Every structure is written in structure tokens, then in C-alpha cells.
Amino acid sequence: MAKILLLGSGELGKEFVIAAQRIGQTIIAVDNYENAPAMQVAHGFEVINMLDGSELDRIIAKHSPDFIVPEIEAIRTERFYDYEKQGITVVPSAKAANFTMNRKAIRDLAAKELGLKTANYRYATSASELQKAVEEVGIPCVVKPLMSSSGKGQSTIKSQEDIGKAWNYAVEGSRGDVVEVIVETFVKFNSEITLLTVTQNNNPTLFCAPIGHRQERGDYQESWQPARISDKDLFEAQDMAEKVTEALGGAGLFGVEFFLADDGVYFSELSPRPHDTGMVTLAGTQNFNEFELHLRAILSLPIFEITLEKNGASAVILASENSTNPTFDGLEKIAALPKTDFRIFGKPTSRPYRRMGVSLVNDTLETPIEEVVEKAKSAANLVTIKY
């Protein structure tokens, strides 16, 4: 039985803990607030500021975990190299966690070192540098904090008047202590996909069927599996995903994001952990969901294959107000629907646009995926949040 220290305890962490509990692992869930979703199902928990290196050192010494599993970006990840030297396995690796917690490192690795196709980009550490960067990449362009999650701080610049607002919004949405943004040429893409990529210690890298998704404010609203993609584009995306995950090292599940455009596939971003769009796998679309795959890869349990079993879709249930005790109506309505399930994450507070739950729908592989997505959206709309 392994002891796993989970750094970040949101809804993705909660599902990971459930997967780990099912095969007898011990989990300590960590976050910066009490009663976070994963804490509700873990063996123990700690509430600390994960950007405080001394606090991280303290709980590592206290719990002596076999594995450290990051679930969020705002962590003092440079400490991970020392933990690896102590014999603790950082998932998927200290290098992967460091590079992907900061968009600058992962983008430069992909574009400059590996030569993957990406949008033209620049960096900026001030409003004046952002102005210069926008002039170089052109309008329209997308601005993102180097450290953020769930689309926080991300915006599209469509005119000169947007530049100042984009800088302020990016600073507000930035996580950690890095005040820097990446500015990207807007790629005229036809669709976006997430390619869940599973690296194994002693077995080949495996890929899940591609997941399509729609975003608003930089955060996903619906996701579906499988996404439509040509064999050529899928091969190209898999090749890119294998190159970048191999360069980062370690075992685990990576969420690798791509734009599909008329002129081919563009690498966008990468998360070294289960991906929010991958919640669709909770609908039973695969033989293992993304959380089970992440866990098995971490523990070096061999994964022979990943098979697509059904078409599926997820749609988010969003809050619209601030509350310290949100409750939910309509669960009996969503529960009565065929081939439909849901998750309520158990977050103790709500705020506008905070993801509080998700609907999950599956159907046969012959059912048009558009129908499945519409069913998921309709199901999510049946749930109302009371504040």
C-alpha cells in the first residue's frame, strides 16, 4: 500500500482519491482551505499555503509519502527536485511538474527544443511590454497568465483598447507569485481537442480517444468523446504528445491540448495530471476513466490497452453567485434521465462561474455525438443552485 500526498484537492483530486481508495492506497489531501472536495474522501488532510516552501517541507517530513501528486499549479514546485533526491516519486516527475506549472517553460520546450508547431508567441512582464508583444504577434491575440487555471486571467485582444484591460485581468487571474503573461497569435482553429496521454514506467505510451470541448472565459463548458479528427491529424497529435511527454519524463496521465486548423495541428498546452475535459470519461466512455489510468500508471500497474466503449459527453453546472453554503435543486430530475449521471463536487463555497458539478451522458458508439452533447447540456440545466 502506497502513501500518496495530493497537492490540490478540487474535484479532479476528489475523483483521484476515490480511485485510489478503491485499490487500497492511503491519501493525504492538501489545499489552502478546509473541507476541499478531495479532503472529504481522503484518509487525512492538511491546510497550508503550497507556495510556502517551508510549509511544503514540513508536511513532507511529517507524512513521508511514497508519491507526491500535484493537482494544481500554485505550488512551490522547485522543491520537488529535492524531494526526488530524498527518494520520493513526484508525479509524473519533478521536471514535468516544474515545466508545466509555468506556461513559459512548457511552451519553450515544445516550440524551441522539440520543434512542435505552436502559435506565434511572446512574453510580457508589464503593460508596456504587453503593448510591444501585441505589436509583434498581431491582433487578434490571446493573453494568458503564465500561472493560472480554469481560464482565469485569459482574454482575447481584438483592438488596441483591449490591451490595458487584458493586462489587468491577467494579473488578477494569475496564481502564485509570477506576474508575467504569454501573448499568442490567435489561431483560426476549427476545433480544440484534449488528447489524454498515459506514460508508463515499463510499458508503451497509450492514448485515449480524443476529447472535444467548448470553452467560455477560457474554461470548458462541455466536453465529448470521441472528437471528430482525421487519421492524419490524430497521428500528428499523438506524435507531438509522445515527444513532449517523453521529454518531461515520468509515469502518469497527461492532458495534452491541441488546436485543429486548416493548416494542421497546433500544440497548445499540457497538464501533467487528469484534465477537466477528461471528466467525460466518468460517463463510462472507456474501460478505465482518466483518474484510474493516472493512478495505475503511477503505481506501475500495467495498462494493457485503453478501449473506447461508448460515446459520451459532460456539461458543467456553474454557480452564478457568492455563497458560503450552496445547495442544489433538481437532482431528482437529472437522476430520472436514461443513460445519465452527475457529480456534485461538494465545494463549500460558490462564486460566479465556479464549477460546482457536472452532468454525464453516454450512448452507443453509433449515436451522433452532437445528440449526446445536447443531452448533457439539457441535463446540467435541470440542476439549480440555491445560495
Secondary structure, DSSP 4 states (H G I P E B T S, - for coil): --EEEEE--SHHHHHHHHHHHHTT-EEEEEESSTT-GGGGTSSEEEE--TT-HHHHHHHHHHH--SEEEE-SS-S-GGGHHHHHHTTPEESS-HHHHHHHTSHHHHHHIIIIIS------EEEESSHHHHHHHHHHH-SSEEEEESS-STTTT-EEE-STTHHHHHHHHHHHH--TT---EEEEEPP-EEEEEEEEEEE-SSS--EEPPPEEEEEETTEEEEEEESPP--HHHHHHHHHHHHHHHHHH-SSEEEEEEEEEETTEEEEEEEESS--GGGGGGGGS-BSS-HHHHHHHHHTT-------B-SEEEEEEEE--S-BSS-EEE-HHHHHTSTTEEEEE---S-B-TT-EEEEEEEEE-TTS-HHHHHHHHHHHHHT-EEE-
